[in-house]
Amino acid sequence: MRQPLVAGNWKLNGSLGAISELLSGIGEQLSAVKVAELAICPPFIYLGHVQRLIGKSGISLGAQDCSDQDSGAYTGEVAATMIKEFGCKYIIVGHSERRHIYAESNDRVAKKYEQVKNSQLVPILCVGETLRDREDGRTEVIIAQQLDAVLGRIGIDGFVDAVIAYEPVWAIGTGETATPEHAQKVHEYIRNKLAAISKDIAANIRILYGGSMKPENAKQLLEQNDIDGGLIGGAALKAKDFIGIALAAN
Ligand code: PGA
């Protein structure tokens, strides 16, 4: 039984004051969430602040990225082991904004993924095609390459208890959501690809959908057999919307 996970990716948003307000709004509505696990991924600098505010509420904490190195002369980087010290459970790796704006290759993403696993944290590996890839009929090819880079580096065992997020790049922050049918088809492809190596690991892995998910479309998406939650950007910045998505899993 895969527990749905609704993870908020706050991206480059927030301030000490705004975060306190957002978390108190989430806290007020938290008791209505019966099924989903909630996670919040703030910018690095606020991890300690959020850790204190969420306390023992049961909300999980995550980071949006990590270094592909564990220590040394890498100015500006943050290691997975450091993130772990702030009570994090999750680290997002390979978000399309990292892949496209900061030119992270499949290989670099795989190295980061390995760092997360070495720190005994849970990676949320983002995969997804651009609009161009989609129009060229290359969705599965692109996703296979993104998964194969990680499989090639640490093997199928690296996917035990991991999380994958399918985020079609054309749906992120655009207001355009993948139809439940399109998303389900890709999620099924991802699960089948892993199942060809290990049925058990594939059956247990949670595959989230991300890309303009909101309370109005969450239920239809979460009803699909292979959609086990959501990675939420814009809607995670409003307590009512974030909780509204989580309630769709009740
Ligand atoms: P969005 O972002 O919900 O704002 O589309 C999702 C994501 O980038 O993880």
Residues whose N, C-alpha, C, O or C-beta is under 5 A from the ligand:
A	BS01	PGA	N9 A171 I172 G173 T174 G210 G211 S212 M213 L231 I232 G233 G234 A235
